[in-house]
Amino acid sequence: MSTKIKILVVSNYSNTVSARPEAEIFLKLVRMGVEVEIMTDKNSTYANKFIQSGIAVINHTPSSKISHSSISIIKNTLKQGNHDILLLYNSKAIINGLLSTMFLKTKVILYRGCAGNISSWDPFAYLKYLNPRVDKVICNAASAADLLKKQLFFRNSKAITIMKGHDSSWYDNVNKNDLSSFDLPKNSFLVCCSANARPVKGVRYLIEAMKHVGKNYPIQLLLLGSGHDDKTNIALINSHKPNNIHLLGFRKDSLSIVKASDVFVLPSLNQETLTKSVIEAMSMGVTCVITNVAGNKYLVDHNKSGLVVPIKDPKAMQTPFMELYDNKLKHAELGATGQTYIQNNLSGEKTAQEYLQLFKDLLPLK
């Protein structure tokens, strides 16, 4: 007679919005009959939701990459709980979790959300994704799985692509920001980008692109995220005549600003898989313009669910903004099609079903 599959998850669910797609997987798995325990901060918002759903929450979050206390806590939890599977979702959880499973029979699954920064020649990689103790790696896009499969000493069957699901209803209660505090020109056509200042995001190419917008187009860029006010960016922005870029910094109401915008743009250079900010914008019906990095191309089918432009090409990047301003019908159709695409292809229910099938494949006797 089969028994329930029992899993232990180690992750960080402090930020409710960013954690939601991942956290919702386990709420669904419980309803599918999986026994779930989650090791995270017990004071987080999602911890309360877990507990209310019958998930046991262990109040611990690994605070360093190698922590003897974290290793001990995870190992003792696995020994006492007799878990079938350990799921590890971030760097600190992965290293401590793998070290804790030495001499245990528990299956180990890692999560990989990036399509770069891994190499067989990097000794540190063998503490994580290339560790022979790993049974499976759940990749958030095929591009991440493909990169793993190219590594020496990595068994191809370990990498599996399961995309984090979303639910458009999560954004029903997000109200459009009235934007009155931003001193924008009247009748502006608003392009929004939400990304922290990391080179991989390609934001400087976007800033440069705004220089090429035609003078008769009332297109304004709203740039959300921390760290964009460095000297290089400020000098580039100040060279725009007139200035059509607004640095808004980090804001807790970023979703309301995205929803009030006409276009969402992400000028990534590489390594992206399925970027959450793009999925959020598409879920709210905002037309998206992205660069042709491997992972995000799954989200946007050019001229059907959004627009795709070459990387590192400012002139090409600004062209869709003017095109969408000129063609209001196309603009509306792309936004609606993008929203439908997310609903049909990235449902949370589908993600949970794929997780459950993975567990059954790993535990054929259950």
Residue pairs with C-beta under 8 A, 6 or more apart in sequence:
2 365
2 366
3 366
4 33
4 34
4 35
4 366
5 33
5 34
5 35
5 84
5 85
5 356
5 359
5 360
5 363
5 366
6 34
6 35
6 36
6 37
6 81
6 82
6 83
6 84
6 85
7 29
7 34
7 35
7 36
7 37
7 83
7 84
7 85
7 86
7 87
7 359
8 37
8 38
8 39
8 74
8 77
8 78
8 81
8 83
8 85
8 86
8 87
8 106
9 26
9 36
9 37
9 38
9 39
9 40
9 87
9 89
10 38
10 39
10 40
10 62
10 74
10 86
10 87
10 88
10 89
10 93
10 96
10 97
11 19
11 22
11 38
11 39
11 40
11 87
11 88
11 89
11 90
11 93
12 19
12 40
12 41
12 61
12 89
12 90
12 93
13 19
13 22
13 23
13 38
13 40
13 41
13 44
13 45
13 46
13 47
13 50
14 40
14 41
14 44
14 61
16 44
16 45
16 46
17 255
18 276
19 44
19 46
20 46
20 170
21 164
21 165
21 166
21 276
21 279
21 348
22 89
22 111
22 164
23 46
23 49
23 50
24 165
24 167
24 348
25 164
25 165
25 348
25 351
25 352
25 355
26 36
26 38
26 50
26 55
27 49
27 50
27 53
27 55
28 348
28 349
28 351
28 352
29 36
29 352
29 355
29 356
30 36
30 53
30 54
30 55
32 352
32 353
32 356
34 356
34 359
36 50
36 55
36 56
37 55
37 56
37 57
37 58
37 77
37 81
37 83
38 47
38 50
38 55
38 56
38 57
38 58
39 57
39 58
39 60
39 61
39 73
39 74
39 77
40 46
40 47
40 57
40 58
40 59
40 60
40 61
41 47
41 59
41 61
42 57
42 58
42 59
47 57
50 57
51 57
58 73
58 77
60 70
60 73
61 92
62 70
62 92
62 93
62 96
63 70
63 92
64 70
64 92
65 91
65 92
65 95
65 96
66 95
66 96
66 99
67 92
67 96
70 92
70 96
70 100
71 96
71 99
71 100
72 100
74 86
74 96
74 97
74 100
75 100
75 101
75 104
77 83
78 86
78 100
78 101
78 104
78 106
79 104
83 106
84 106
84 107
84 359
84 362
84 363
84 366
85 106
85 107
85 108
85 109
85 359
85 362
85 363
86 97
86 101
86 106
86 107
86 108
86 109
87 109
87 110
87 111
88 94
88 97
88 98
88 108
88 109
88 110
88 111
89 110
89 111
90 111
91 128
94 110
94 128
94 129
95 127
95 128
97 108
98 108
98 127
98 128
98 131
98 133
98 134
101 108
101 133
102 133
107 135
107 136
107 362
107 363
108 133
108 134
108 135
108 136
109 134
109 135
109 136
109 137
109 138
109 358
109 362
110 128
110 129
110 134
110 136
110 137
110 138
111 137
111 138
111 140
112 129
112 137
112 138
112 139
112 140
112 144
112 145
112 148
112 159
113 139
113 140
113 144
113 273
114 144
114 271
114 272
114 273
115 141
115 143
115 144
115 146
115 147
115 270
115 271
115 272
115 273
115 293
115 294
115 295
116 147
116 200
116 270
116 271
117 271
118 125
118 129
118 130
118 147
118 148
118 151
119 125
119 151
120 130
120 151
120 152
120 153
120 154
125 151
129 137
129 148
129 154
130 151
130 153
130 154
132 153
134 158
135 158
135 362
136 158
136 159
136 160
136 358
136 362
137 145
137 148
137 158
137 159
137 160
138 160
138 161
138 162
138 355
138 358
139 145
139 148
139 159
139 160
139 161
139 162
139 273
140 161
140 162
140 163
140 164
140 273
140 274
140 295
141 161
141 163
141 273
141 274
141 294
141 295
141 298
142 161
142 294
142 295
142 298
143 273
143 293
143 294
143 295
144 159
144 161
144 273
144 295
145 159
145 160
145 161
146 294
148 154
148 158
148 159
149 156
149 159
160 358
162 351
162 354
162 355
162 358
163 274
163 298
163 346
163 351
164 274
164 276
164 346
164 351
165 346
165 347
165 348
165 349
165 350
165 351
165 352
166 279
166 280
166 283
166 342
166 346
166 347
166 348
167 283
167 347
167 348
168 283
168 284
168 339
168 342
168 343
170 283
171 255
171 259
171 280
171 283
171 284
174 255
174 256
174 259
174 284
175 256
175 259
176 256
176 259
176 260
177 253
177 256
177 257
177 259
177 260
178 260
179 190
179 257
179 260
182 222
182 246
182 248
184 190
184 220
184 246
185 218
185 220
187 218
188 218
188 219
188 220
189 217
189 218
189 219
189 220
189 262
189 263
189 321
189 324
189 325
190 219
190 220
190 222
190 260
190 261
190 262
190 263
191 219
191 220
191 221
191 222
191 261
191 262
191 263
191 264
191 265
191 289
191 321
192 221
192 222
192 223
192 224
192 257
192 258
192 261
192 263
192 264
192 265
192 281
192 286
193 203
193 206
193 221
193 222
193 223
193 224
193 225
193 264
193 265
193 266
193 267
194 224
194 225
194 254
194 257
194 258
194 264
194 277
195 201
195 203
195 224
195 225
195 266
195 277
196 225
196 226
196 227
196 250
197 203
197 225
197 226
197 227
197 228
197 230
199 269
200 268
200 269
200 270
200 271
200 272
201 266
201 267
201 268
201 269
202 267
202 268
202 269
202 291
202 311
202 312
203 223
203 228
203 233
203 267
204 232
204 233
204 236
205 267
205 269
205 311
205 312
205 313
205 314
205 317
206 221
206 223
206 265
206 267
206 314
206 317
207 221
207 223
207 233
207 236
207 237
207 245
208 236
208 314
209 267
209 314
209 315
209 317
209 318
210 219
210 221
210 240
210 244
210 245
210 318
211 239
211 240
211 314
212 314
212 315
212 318
213 219
213 244
213 318
213 321
213 322
214 322
217 321
217 322
217 325
218 325
219 244
219 321
219 322
219 325
220 244
220 245
220 246
221 244
221 245
221 246
222 246
222 248
222 257
222 261
223 245
223 246
223 247
223 248
224 248
224 249
224 250
224 251
224 254
224 257
224 258
225 249
225 250
226 249
226 250
228 247
228 249
229 247
229 249
233 247
237 243
237 245
237 247
248 257
251 257
255 280
255 284
258 264
258 277
258 280
258 281
258 284
258 286
259 284
259 286
261 286
262 286
262 287
262 324
262 325
262 331
263 286
263 287
263 288
263 289
263 320
263 321
263 324
263 331
264 277
264 278
264 281
264 282
264 286
264 287
264 288
264 289
265 288
265 289
265 290
265 317
265 321
266 272
266 275
266 277
266 278
266 288
266 289
266 290
266 291
266 296
267 290
267 291
267 311
267 317
268 275
268 290
268 291
268 293
268 296
268 311
269 291
269 293
269 311
269 312
270 293
270 311
271 293
272 293
272 295
272 296
273 295
273 296
274 295
274 296
274 298
274 299
274 346
275 295
275 296
275 299
278 288
278 290
278 296
278 299
278 300
279 299
279 342
279 346
281 288
282 288
282 299
282 300
282 305
282 306
282 338
282 339
282 341
282 342
283 339
283 342
283 343
284 339
285 335
285 336
285 338
285 339
286 335
286 338
287 306
287 307
287 324
287 331
287 334
287 335
287 338
288 299
288 300
288 305
288 306
288 307
288 334
288 338
289 306
289 307
289 308
289 309
289 317
289 320
289 321
289 324
290 296
290 297
290 299
290 300
290 306
290 307
290 308
290 309
291 308
291 309
291 310
291 311
291 317
292 308
292 309
292 310
292 311
293 311
297 308
299 305
299 306
299 341
299 342
300 306
300 307
300 308
300 338
301 341
302 308
303 334
304 334
304 337
305 334
305 337
305 338
305 341
306 334
306 338
307 320
307 323
307 324
307 334
309 316
309 317
309 319
309 320
310 316
323 330
324 330
324 331
324 334
325 331
359 366
360 366
